[in-house]
Amino acid sequence: MGWIDLHTHINMIKQDSDIIVSRALANDVEKMILIGTDPADLMTVLALAKKHYPTLFCTLGIHPHDASKYSDEVEKNLSSLLGEREVIGVGEIGLDFHYNHSPQDVQREVFRRQLRLAEYHKLPVEIHTRDAEADTVAILREFQGKVKGVLHCFTGTQWLANEALALGFDISISGVCTFKNAENLRSTIKTLPLDRIHIETDAPFMTPVPHRGKENEPALVVLTAVKVCEILGLSQEVLSAQLKKNAQRLFSKLLWS
């Protein structure tokens, strides 16, 4: 059957990557996409992807929390790495107006600059958005038809889901869908086209039930898969096959033997 963890931070997990990857493979998680977030972690993320390729791929980008660290030099380095074999997208990029670790105007500028990089390199994006739905949609409209991608760890409103889909972006579902208080999210998932969804862990965060409170890891993406099957009334075989198609459509550099 086989699963893909579309968004994981293995470099942030307090275990050796060999153990994490082996445990994922033993749990039928065949592919994982490791996500860069900070100028300081890009080489670490790429090195891990190179070590475990073609099981592990990566995207590289600057998270909105770290937008203040973005500079012409950072952009030049990021751009130079996007052509690497293991790099299949730009991310994690976007807007976070919940914590505002970087000023909102800086976040918007850096989001646009990285979307332009994605357009130039013809790569999809992995988008983070929190408490910034209107601004996220407004900026994505500027790139409609130029950049494709996915809203990762989706916990937004039905409005955001509808707008993202209309703009050509996909939706990725994390372990949050297993949480007791996530009824609104589960209702939104029921409205999503099957050919536009993905699943992820966002490990080491967002650990699914029944392991909440523990460190998340790619092996646990199967629990999210089971929950999505329950929500949508699908067999695991049907969902697995569709998710593979969705991932390969979105990420043209993703190899799946």
C-alpha positions, 0 to 999 in steps of 0.5 A, spaced: 500 500 500 504 505 502 504 512 505 507 519 504 509 523 510 508 530 506 511 534 511 516 532 517 521 535 521 526 529 522 531 534 524 528 536 530 526 529 533 530 527 538 532 521 535 537 518 530 535 519 523 536 512 521 532 509 527 526 514 525 526 512 517 527 505 519 521 505 523 517 509 518 519 504 513 517 498 517 510 502 518 509 502 511 511 509 510 515 509 504 516 517 502 517 523 507 518 530 505 523 534 510 522 541 511 527 547 511 525 553 515 531 557 517 537 559 514 541 555 519 537 549 518 537 548 510 544 545 509 542 540 515 535 538 512 539 537 505 544 533 508 539 528 511 535 528 504 541 526 501 543 521 506 536 517 505 534 519 498 530 517 495 526 515 501 527 522 504 526 528 500 526 535 502 523 542 501 527 549 503 525 555 505 524 560 510 518 560 515 514 566 517 517 566 524 524 567 521 522 572 516 526 577 519 533 573 518 531 573 510 536 577 506 539 578 499 544 573 501 540 568 504 535 568 498 542 567 493 544 561 498 536 558 498 536 559 490 542 556 489 540 550 493 533 549 489 536 545 483 539 540 488 536 533 486 533 532 493 530 538 493 522 538 490 519 544 493 520 551 496 518 551 504 516 552 509 513 559 507 507 563 509 504 568 514 504 567 522 500 573 525 498 568 531 505 569 534 508 575 530 515 573 531 517 577 525 513 583 523 507 582 519 510 587 513 516 583 513 513 576 513 509 579 507 515 581 503 519 575 504 513 570 503 512 574 496 520 573 495 520 566 496 513 565 491 517 568 486 523 564 487 518 558 486 516 561 480 523 562 477 525 555 479 518 552 477 517 548 484 511 547 488 511 551 495 509 548 502 505 554 505 504 555 513 498 560 515 496 561 522 491 567 523 492 570 517 487 567 512 485 573 508 493 576 507 495 569 505 489 568 500 491 575 497 498 574 496 496 567 493 492 571 488 498 575 485 501 568 483 495 564 481 497 560 475 504 561 476 505 557 483 502 551 485 503 548 492 499 545 498 497 549 505 500 544 510 497 542 517 491 545 515 486 547 521 483 553 517 476 555 516 472 552 510 472 559 507 480 558 506 479 551 504 475 554 498 479 559 496 485 555 496 482 550 492 479 555 487 487 558 486 489 551 485 492 549 491 492 543 495 490 541 502 494 537 507 491 534 513 495 532 519 494 529 526 490 534 528 484 531 525 484 526 530 483 531 536 477 531 540 476 538 539 477 538 531 470 537 529 470 543 524 476 541 521 473 534 520 467 537 517 471 541 512 475 535 510 469 532 508 468 537 503 475 536 500 476 533 493 479 527 493 484 529 488 487 535 492 488 532 499 495 530 502 497 527 509 502 529 514 505 529 521 508 535 522 513 531 526 515 532 532 509 536 533 501 535 532 502 528 534 495 524 533 491 520 538 492 516 542 499 518 542 498 526 544 503 529 549 509 524 546 514 526 540 511 525 533 514 522 528 513 519 520 511 512 522 505 515 526 502 518 519 498 512 518 494 514 524 492 520 520 491 516 514 486 511 518 482 517 521 481 520 514 479 514 511 474 514 517 472 521 515 471 520 508 468 513 508 474 510 504 478 504 504 486 505 506 487 502 499 483 507 495 486 513 499 493 510 499 493 510 491 490 517 491 495 520 495 500 517 491 497 520 485 496 527 488 503 527 491 506 525 484 502 530 481 504 536 485 511 534 486 514 533 479 521 531 482 518 526 487 520 519 485 516 513 487 518 506 484 
